[in-house]
Amino acid sequence: MTKLAANLTMLFNELPFLERFGAAAKAGFKGVEFLFPYAFEANAIAAQLKQHGLEMVLHNLPAGNWEAGERGIACHPARVEEFRQGVDQAILYAGALGVTQLNCLVGIVPPGVSQADAHRTVVANLSYAAGKLKAAGIRLLIEPINTFDIPGFFLSRTSQAEALITETGSDNLFIQYDIYHMQRMEGEIAATLKDKLHLIGHVQLADNPGRNEPGTGEINYGYLFKQLDALGYSGWVGCEYKPKTTTTEGLGWRAAHGV
């Protein structure tokens, strides 16, 4: 049975952040995820999780200056030390919140940096982070992102993520497979899930076009949920979509899709 986690960065975002946990639990979610916990004390988040009986499924490594448009620094050769400090910070938060998987947004290639230098930096940073996280009992994920929404993003295809996993040689590096992003970049969602499930540590969803809730676009989520169950996927599916109206008004898609 598909396990859904509410992405609190995007869902219930009409509420102050710490109030979104209660709203997610009231709406029937058992798990939550969000981009970054670092603006809040870990114990404040942990208290919300405990109060509402929620599992914290996932958050990201620090990703640079998000407000200024940065989307990760793992491909920045000049910021390797900052990246490593971020790994340590993420491990501390993950330990406090019971998180067993962390996602690395590898970032937009900086001006003046060649693809080759960005690639070498990504491989080195992922190798380092995967080892540090393995020692802490945490899996590292990398997420291909569509380059329509984020032009210049270094990692944009499933095959590229697989190649990075192979090149690092780590057994602690997996793919965060976002159905919306990969529908935009390559399609073949059902075939990819079947073929690459052994490399996929986490799945996220939104429909396309619009990045709204399932049922608002072209993706056959009823079919994909059944396929994930048939394949034996036991992980969470993060609901990382933009509600077309409000989160609560749009939640009817879950019953309509049997999840």
Residue pairs with C-beta under 8 A, 6 or more apart in sequence:
1 229
1 259
2 225
2 228
2 229
2 237
2 259
3 30
3 31
3 235
3 236
3 237
4 29
4 30
4 31
4 236
4 237
4 238
4 239
4 254
4 259
5 29
5 30
5 31
5 32
5 33
5 55
5 57
5 58
5 236
5 237
5 238
5 239
6 12
6 20
6 24
6 27
6 29
6 31
6 32
6 33
6 239
7 32
7 33
7 34
7 204
7 238
7 239
7 240
7 241
8 17
8 20
8 21
8 24
8 32
8 33
8 34
9 34
9 35
9 240
10 239
10 240
10 241
10 242
10 243
11 20
11 24
11 239
11 241
11 243
11 247
12 19
12 20
12 23
12 24
12 27
12 247
13 20
13 247
14 246
14 247
15 23
17 40
18 40
18 44
18 45
18 48
20 32
21 32
21 48
21 49
21 51
21 52
21 54
22 48
22 51
22 52
23 247
23 248
24 32
24 52
24 54
25 52
25 53
25 54
27 247
27 248
27 251
28 254
29 54
29 239
30 53
30 54
30 55
31 54
31 55
31 56
31 57
31 236
32 49
32 54
32 55
32 56
32 57
33 56
33 57
33 58
33 59
33 236
33 238
33 240
34 59
35 59
35 60
35 63
35 66
36 59
36 60
36 62
36 63
36 66
37 45
37 59
37 93
37 97
38 62
38 89
38 93
42 92
42 93
42 96
42 97
43 96
45 56
45 96
45 97
46 96
46 97
46 98
48 54
49 55
49 56
49 97
49 98
55 98
56 97
56 98
56 99
57 99
57 101
57 202
57 236
57 238
58 99
58 101
58 102
58 103
58 141
58 176
58 202
58 236
58 238
59 90
59 93
59 94
59 97
59 99
59 102
59 103
60 90
60 102
60 103
60 104
60 105
61 72
61 74
61 83
61 86
61 87
61 90
61 102
61 103
61 104
61 105
61 129
62 73
62 86
62 89
62 90
63 70
63 71
63 72
63 73
63 105
63 107
64 70
64 71
64 72
64 73
64 76
64 79
64 82
64 107
70 107
70 108
71 105
71 107
71 108
71 145
71 150
71 153
72 104
72 105
72 106
72 107
72 108
73 79
73 82
73 83
73 86
73 107
74 83
74 104
74 105
74 106
74 107
74 121
74 122
74 125
74 126
74 129
74 154
75 106
75 107
75 108
75 109
75 110
75 113
75 118
75 119
75 121
75 122
75 154
76 83
76 107
76 110
76 113
76 118
76 121
77 113
77 117
77 118
77 120
77 121
78 110
80 121
80 124
80 125
83 125
83 129
84 125
84 128
87 128
87 129
87 132
87 133
88 132
90 102
91 102
91 132
91 133
91 136
91 138
93 99
94 100
94 102
94 136
94 138
95 136
99 138
100 137
100 138
100 139
101 138
101 139
101 140
101 141
101 174
101 201
101 202
102 133
102 138
102 139
102 140
102 141
103 141
103 142
103 143
103 176
103 202
104 125
104 126
104 129
104 140
104 141
104 142
104 143
105 143
105 145
106 122
106 126
106 142
106 153
106 154
106 155
107 153
107 154
108 150
108 151
108 152
108 153
108 154
109 115
109 118
109 152
109 154
110 118
118 154
119 154
122 154
122 155
122 164
123 164
123 167
123 168
126 140
126 142
126 164
126 168
126 170
126 173
127 168
127 169
127 170
129 140
130 140
130 168
130 170
130 172
130 173
131 170
131 172
133 139
133 140
133 172
134 140
134 170
134 171
134 172
139 172
139 173
139 174
139 201
140 170
140 172
140 173
140 174
141 173
141 174
141 175
141 176
141 201
141 202
142 155
142 161
142 164
142 165
142 173
142 174
142 175
142 176
143 155
143 161
143 175
143 176
143 177
143 178
143 181
143 204
144 155
144 156
144 157
144 158
144 160
144 161
144 175
144 177
144 178
144 181
144 182
144 185
145 153
145 155
145 156
145 178
145 181
146 153
146 156
146 180
146 181
146 182
146 184
146 185
147 153
147 156
147 185
148 184
149 181
149 184
155 161
155 164
156 185
157 182
157 185
157 186
158 175
158 177
158 182
158 186
158 192
158 196
161 175
161 199
162 175
162 196
162 199
164 173
165 173
165 174
165 175
165 199
174 199
174 200
174 201
174 202
175 196
175 199
175 200
175 201
176 200
176 201
176 202
176 203
176 204
177 192
177 193
177 196
177 200
177 202
177 203
177 204
178 203
178 204
178 205
178 206
178 240
179 189
179 203
179 204
179 205
179 206
179 219
179 224
180 204
180 205
180 206
180 207
180 208
180 211
180 219
180 240
180 241
182 189
182 192
183 189
183 208
183 218
183 219
184 208
186 192
189 219
189 224
190 223
190 224
190 227
193 200
193 203
193 224
193 227
193 228
193 231
193 233
194 227
194 231
197 231
197 233
200 233
200 235
201 235
202 235
202 236
202 238
203 228
203 233
203 235
203 236
203 237
203 238
204 237
204 238
204 239
204 240
205 214
205 221
205 237
205 238
205 239
205 240
205 241
206 212
206 213
206 214
206 239
206 240
206 241
206 242
207 213
207 214
207 215
207 216
207 217
207 218
207 219
207 221
207 241
208 217
208 218
208 219
209 217
209 218
210 216
210 217
210 242
210 244
211 241
211 242
212 241
212 242
212 243
212 244
212 250
213 239
213 241
213 243
213 244
213 250
213 251
213 253
214 221
214 241
214 253
214 257
215 221
215 253
215 256
215 257
216 244
216 253
221 253
221 257
222 256
222 257
222 258
225 237
225 257
225 258
225 259
228 237
237 259
243 249
243 250
244 250
